[in-house]
Amino acid sequence: TIHRGTVQGGGLTKVGSDNLLMLNAHIAHDCTVGNRCILANNATLAGHVSVDDFAIIGGMTAVHQFCIIGAHVMVGGCSGVAQDVPPYVIAQGNHATPFGVNIEGLKRRGFSREAITAI
């Protein structure tokens, strides 16, 4: 489901191109989802969440309102995201904690070994 934006939030819920929203994925009011993102089964974004390009939100994961999920992030399944997740990392748990660089995701998107090492 996707909720429309509210007057207080600028009236816009924005979903980019080429995203995959699996069964029961939910995007609440005033969220922004970039391009080529995946929200797995039952992934839930609360109001005013921002998800940058190429992010993957695992199944049964809830993202707290006003959080930012960076580009190329992988959030593991059954996680609870209560704080921003920086770009290029893997995060998991309740409360989700970054624990490494999303090396496999970056390789699949054409990042060079040097670029991944620099991250």
C-alpha positions in Angstrom: 0.0 0.0 0.0 1.1 3.6 -0.6 -0.5 6.5 1.3 -0.8 9.9 -0.2 1.1 12.9 1.2 -0.4 15.1 3.9 -0.8 18.8 4.0 1.7 19.1 6.8 4.3 17.1 4.9 4.0 18.9 1.6 1.3 16.8 0.1 3.6 14.4 -1.7 4.5 10.7 -1.3 7.1 10.1 -4.0 8.1 6.6 -5.4 10.8 6.5 -8.1 11.2 4.2 -11.1 11.8 0.5 -11.4 11.1 -0.4 -7.8 9.9 -3.8 -6.5 7.3 -3.7 -3.8 6.6 -7.2 -2.6 3.5 -8.6 -0.9 2.2 -6.3 1.9 5.0 -3.8 1.5 3.8 -0.4 2.9 4.9 3.1 2.1 3.3 5.6 4.5 2.5 9.3 3.9 5.1 11.8 2.8 7.8 9.1 2.1 10.3 9.4 -0.7 11.6 6.2 -2.3 14.3 6.5 -4.9 14.9 4.3 -8.0 15.6 0.6 -8.2 14.7 -0.1 -4.6 13.3 -3.4 -3.2 10.9 -3.6 -0.3 10.5 -7.3 0.5 7.3 -8.9 2.0 5.8 -6.9 4.9 8.5 -4.2 4.8 7.0 -1.1 6.3 8.0 2.5 6.0 6.5 4.9 8.5 5.7 8.5 7.6 8.3 10.9 6.2 10.9 8.1 5.6 13.5 8.6 2.8 14.9 5.6 1.0 17.8 6.4 -1.5 18.4 4.6 -4.8 19.3 0.9 -4.9 18.3 0.2 -1.3 17.0 -3.2 -0.2 14.7 -3.4 2.8 14.3 -7.0 4.0 11.1 -8.7 4.8 9.2 -8.0 8.0 11.4 -4.8 8.6 9.9 -1.7 10.0 11.5 1.7 9.5 10.6 4.4 12.1 9.2 7.8 10.9 11.7 10.4 9.6 14.5 7.9 9.1 16.8 8.0 6.1 18.0 4.8 4.4 21.1 5.6 2.3 21.9 4.5 -1.2 23.0 0.9 -1.9 22.0 -0.2 1.7 20.8 -3.7 2.5 18.7 -3.9 5.7 18.3 -7.5 6.8 14.9 -9.1 7.4 13.0 -8.7 10.7 14.9 -5.6 11.5 13.7 -2.5 13.3 15.2 0.7 11.9 15.0 3.6 14.4 17.9 5.7 13.2 19.3 6.8 9.9 21.3 4.1 8.0 24.4 5.5 6.1 24.9 4.7 2.4 26.7 1.5 1.2 26.3 -0.6 4.4 24.5 -3.7 5.6 22.4 -3.2 8.7 20.4 -5.6 10.7 18.8 -6.1 14.1 16.4 -4.4 16.4 17.5 -1.6 16.5 19.2 -2.1 13.2 23.0 -1.5 13.4 25.4 -1.2 10.5 28.0 -3.9 10.6 29.8 -3.8 7.3 29.9 -2.6 3.7 27.4 -4.0 1.3 30.3 -5.5 -0.8 28.2 -7.9 -2.9 25.5 -5.3 -3.7 28.2 -2.8 -4.8 29.9 -5.4 -7.0 26.6 -6.2 -8.6 26.1 -2.6 -9.5 29.5 -2.2 -11.1 31.6 -0.6 -8.4 35.3 -1.2 -8.9 37.4 -3.0 -6.3 39.2 0.3 -5.6 35.9 2.2 -5.0 34.7 -0.5 -2.7 38.0 -0.5 -0.8 37.8 3.3 -0.5 34.3 3.1 1.0 
